[in-house]
Amino acid sequence: MPAEEVSPYGIPSPGGARGPHDDSATPADMKVKIAEQRLIVDWKDGRRSDFSLAELRRVCPCAACRTERERQSDNPLKILRSDPTGVRVVSARLVGTYAIQFDWSDGHNTGLFDFRFLRSLGVK
């Protein structure tokens, strides 16, 4: 996808066109730190991402969460449902070779965080 385009999640692309096996979007190592509620990704291109799991919940890409965010963005009163920051990840699993899925303490588990999406959120 060209750099000026946005991903299907509404986030600008981090660079030029990237294939599904581009090293910049392929983890070399991933650690889910349940006690600290962090996801650490070391990418094959040598970069690192360090995510707060609470922040990932706020941008959950599942259909229900996206619909709720869209509904709120259209509402001038911005009546927010409960803030998901009190919700914790209780477990996680890889989905094939392209995503990670979290089980949250409130029972939510439908968001698939594909690696290209995670990479688009930023690196250090």
Phi and psi in degrees as GROMACS dihedral restraints (atoms count N, CA, C in turn):
[ dihedral_restraints ]
;  ai    aj    ak    al  type     phi  dphi    fc
    3     4     5     6     1   -60.0    20    10
    4     5     6     7     1   152.9    20    10
    6     7     8     9     1   -58.7    20    10
    7     8     9    10     1   -30.7    20    10
    9    10    11    12     1   -79.8    20    10
   10    11    12    13     1   -10.1    20    10
   12    13    14    15     1   -84.5    20    10
   13    14    15    16     1   162.6    20    10
   15    16    17    18     1  -109.9    20    10
   16    17    18    19     1   156.9    20    10
   18    19    20    21     1   -71.0    20    10
   19    20    21    22     1   171.0    20    10
   21    22    23    24     1   -61.8    20    10
   22    23    24    25     1   -13.5    20    10
   24    25    26    27     1   -93.9    20    10
   25    26    27    28     1     2.1    20    10
   27    28    29    30     1    82.0    20    10
   28    29    30    31     1    17.8    20    10
   30    31    32    33     1  -111.5    20    10
   31    32    33    34     1   133.8    20    10
   33    34    35    36     1   -56.7    20    10
   34    35    36    37     1   144.0    20    10
   36    37    38    39     1   -66.7    20    10
   37    38    39    40     1   141.2    20    10
   39    40    41    42     1   -75.8    20    10
   40    41    42    43     1    -5.1    20    10
   42    43    44    45     1  -178.4    20    10
   43    44    45    46     1  -155.6    20    10
   45    46    47    48     1   -70.8    20    10
   46    47    48    49     1  -168.3    20    10
   48    49    50    51     1   -58.7    20    10
   49    50    51    52     1   136.2    20    10
   51    52    53    54     1  -128.9    20    10
   52    53    54    55     1   130.4    20    10
   54    55    56    57     1   -84.2    20    10
   55    56    57    58     1   173.3    20    10
   57    58    59    60     1   -67.4    20    10
   58    59    60    61     1   -17.5    20    10
   60    61    62    63     1  -117.8    20    10
   61    62    63    64     1    24.5    20    10
   63    64    65    66     1   -65.6    20    10
   64    65    66    67     1   132.0    20    10
   66    67    68    69     1   -57.6    20    10
   67    68    69    70     1   -30.4    20    10
   69    70    71    72     1   -68.5    20    10
   70    71    72    73     1   -19.5    20    10
   72    73    74    75     1  -116.9    20    10
   73    74    75    76     1    22.2    20    10
   75    76    77    78     1  -120.3    20    10
   76    77    78    79     1   119.1    20    10
   78    79    80    81     1   -69.9    20    10
   79    80    81    82     1   138.2    20    10
   81    82    83    84     1   -89.6    20    10
   82    83    84    85     1   -30.8    20    10
   84    85    86    87     1  -156.6    20    10
   85    86    87    88     1   143.9    20    10
   87    88    89    90     1  -135.3    20    10
   88    89    90    91     1   139.5    20    10
   90    91    92    93     1  -132.8    20    10
   91    92    93    94     1   125.0    20    10
   93    94    95    96     1  -100.0    20    10
   94    95    96    97     1   114.3    20    10
   96    97    98    99     1   -99.1    20    10
   97    98    99   100     1    94.7    20    10
   99   100   101   102     1   -61.4    20    10
  100   101   102   103     1   -45.8    20    10
  102   103   104   105     1   -61.1    20    10
  103   104   105   106     1   -39.8    20    10
  105   106   107   108     1   -90.6    20    10
  106   107   108   109     1    -9.2    20    10
  108   109   110   111     1    55.7    20    10
  109   110   111   112     1    53.7    20    10
  111   112   113   114     1  -131.5    20    10
  112   113   114   115     1   151.5    20    10
  114   115   116   117     1  -120.0    20    10
  115   116   117   118     1   122.0    20    10
  117   118   119   120     1  -110.3    20    10
  118   119   120   121     1   125.4    20    10
  120   121   122   123     1  -122.5    20    10
  121   122   123   124     1   121.5    20    10
  123   124   125   126     1   -98.7    20    10
  124   125   126   127     1   117.7    20    10
  126   127   128   129     1   -85.9    20    10
  127   128   129   130     1   155.2    20    10
  129   130   131   132     1   -62.9    20    10
  130   131   132   133     1   -21.1    20    10
  132   133   134   135     1   -85.6    20    10
  133   134   135   136     1     7.7    20    10
  135   136   137   138     1    93.7    20    10
  136   137   138   139     1    -6.5    20    10
  138   139   140   141     1   -85.7    20    10
  139   140   141   142     1   167.0    20    10
  141   142   143   144     1  -134.3    20    10
  142   143   144   145     1   142.3    20    10
  144   145   146   147     1  -120.4    20    10
  145   146   147   148     1   140.2    20    10
  147   148   149   150     1  -129.4    20    10
  148   149   150   151     1   108.2    20    10
  150   151   152   153     1  -109.1    20    10
  151   152   153   154     1   139.3    20    10
  153   154   155   156     1   -77.2    20    10
  154   155   156   157     1   130.8    20    10
  156   157   158   159     1   -66.7    20    10
  157   158   159   160     1   -30.1    20    10
  159   160   161   162     1   -63.2    20    10
  160   161   162   163     1   -40.6    20    10
  162   163   164   165     1   -66.3    20    10
  163   164   165   166     1   -38.9    20    10
  165   166   167   168     1   -63.0    20    10
  166   167   168   169     1   -37.5    20    10
  168   169   170   171     1   -62.2    20    10
  169   170   171   172     1   -37.6    20    10
  171   172   173   174     1   -64.3    20    10
  172   173   174   175     1   -24.8    20    10
  174   175   176   177     1  -112.5    20    10
  175   176   177   178     1    23.7    20    10
  177   178   179   180     1   -49.8    20    10
  178   179   180   181     1   128.0    20    10
  180   181   182   183     1   -85.3    20    10
  181   182   183   184     1     5.0    20    10
  183   184   185   186     1   -67.6    20    10
  184   185   186   187     1   160.2    20    10
  186   187   188   189     1   -60.6    20    10
  187   188   189   190     1   -41.8    20    10
  189   190   191   192     1   -64.4    20    10
  190   191   192   193     1   -45.2    20    10
  192   193   194   195     1   -68.4    20    10
  193   194   195   196     1   -40.9    20    10
  195   196   197   198     1   -62.0    20    10
  196   197   198   199     1   -42.9    20    10
  198   199   200   201     1   -62.0    20    10
  199   200   201   202     1   -42.8    20    10
  201   202   203   204     1   -62.7    20    10
  202   203   204   205     1   -43.0    20    10
  204   205   206   207     1   -64.0    20    10
  205   206   207   208     1   -41.7    20    10
  207   208   209   210     1   -64.2    20    10
  208   209   210   211     1   -41.9    20    10
  210   211   212   213     1   -61.8    20    10
  211   212   213   214     1   -42.9    20    10
  213   214   215   216     1   -67.5    20    10
  214   215   216   217     1   -36.2    20    10
  216   217   218   219     1   -68.4    20    10
  217   218   219   220     1   -24.8    20    10
  219   220   221   222     1   -86.2    20    10
  220   221   222   223     1    -9.4    20    10
  222   223   224   225     1   -97.6    20    10
  223   224   225   226     1   114.3    20    10
  225   226   227   228     1   -67.2    20    10
  226   227   228   229     1   -19.3    20    10
  228   229   230   231     1   -82.6    20    10
  229   230   231   232     1   -17.9    20    10
  231   232   233   234     1    50.0    20    10
  232   233   234   235     1    49.8    20    10
  234   235   236   237     1   -77.3    20    10
  235   236   237   238     1   111.0    20    10
  237   238   239   240     1   -93.4    20    10
  238   239   240   241     1   141.5    20    10
  240   241   242   243     1   -73.0    20    10
  241   242   243   244     1   179.7    20    10
  243   244   245   246     1   -56.2    20    10
  244   245   246   247     1   141.7    20    10
  246   247   248   249     1   -71.8    20    10
  247   248   249   250     1   127.8    20    10
  249   250   251   252     1   -76.4    20    10
  250   251   252   253     1     4.7    20    10
  252   253   254   255     1   -67.3    20    10
  253   254   255   256     1   -23.2    20    10
  255   256   257   258     1   -79.2    20    10
  256   257   258   259     1    -9.1    20    10
  258   259   260   261     1   -83.5    20    10
  259   260   261   262     1   140.0    20    10
  261   262   263   264     1  -120.1    20    10
  262   263   264   265     1   151.6    20    10
  264   265   266   267     1   -77.3    20    10
  265   266   267   268     1   132.2    20    10
  267   268   269   270     1  -107.2    20    10
  268   269   270   271     1   -22.2    20    10
  270   271   272   273     1  -163.8    20    10
  271   272   273   274     1   167.9    20    10
  273   274   275   276     1  -150.4    20    10
  274   275   276   277     1   157.1    20    10
  276   277   278   279     1  -151.1    20    10
  277   278   279   280     1   150.8    20    10
  279   280   281   282     1   -75.7    20    10
  280   281   282   283     1   146.6    20    10
  282   283   284   285     1  -115.7    20    10
  283   284   285   286     1   105.2    20    10
  285   286   287   288     1    56.7    20    10
  286   287   288   289     1  -137.8    20    10
  288   289   290   291     1  -114.8    20    10
  289   290   291   292     1    21.3    20    10
  291   292   293   294     1  -130.1    20    10
  292   293   294   295     1    -7.4    20    10
  294   295   296   297     1  -156.6    20    10
  295   296   297   298     1   166.8    20    10
  297   298   299   300     1  -126.2    20    10
  298   299   300   301     1   144.6    20    10
  300   301   302   303     1  -125.0    20    10
  301   302   303   304     1   136.9    20    10
  303   304   305   306     1  -110.1    20    10
  304   305   306   307     1   146.0    20    10
  306   307   308   309     1  -103.9    20    10
  307   308   309   310     1   122.6    20    10
  309   310   311   312     1  -101.1    20    10
  310   311   312   313     1   156.1    20    10
  312   313   314   315     1   -64.1    20    10
  313   314   315   316     1   -18.2    20    10
  315   316   317   318     1   -92.2    20    10
  316   317   318   319     1     7.2    20    10
  318   319   320   321     1    93.8    20    10
  319   320   321   322     1    -9.8    20    10
  321   322   323   324     1   -69.8    20    10
  322   323   324   325     1   135.8    20    10
  324   325   326   327     1  -158.5    20    10
  325   326   327   328     1    21.8    20    10
  327   328   329   330     1   -93.4    20    10
  328   329   330   331     1    -7.6    20    10
  330   331   332   333     1   -78.4    20    10
  331   332   333   334     1   124.1    20    10
  333   334   335   336     1  -103.3    20    10
  334   335   336   337     1   114.9    20    10
  336   337   338   339     1   -93.5    20    10
  337   338   339   340     1    91.0    20    10
  339   340   341   342     1   -71.2    20    10
  340   341   342   343     1   153.7    20    10
  342   343   344   345     1   -64.0    20    10
  343   344   345   346     1   -34.1    20    10
  345   346   347   348     1   -64.4    20    10
  346   347   348   349     1   -38.6    20    10
  348   349   350   351     1   -63.7    20    10
  349   350   351   352     1   -47.8    20    10
  351   352   353   354     1   -58.8    20    10
  352   353   354   355     1   -44.1    20    10
  354   355   356   357     1   -62.0    20    10
  355   356   357   358     1   -36.8    20    10
  357   358   359   360     1   -66.7    20    10
  358   359   360   361     1   -19.0    20    10
  360   361   362   363     1   -77.4    20    10
  361   362   363   364     1   -16.7    20    10
  363   364   365   366     1   131.8    20    10
  364   365   366   367     1   159.1    20    10
  366   367   368   369     1  -141.1    20    10
  367   368   369   370     1   166.4    20    10
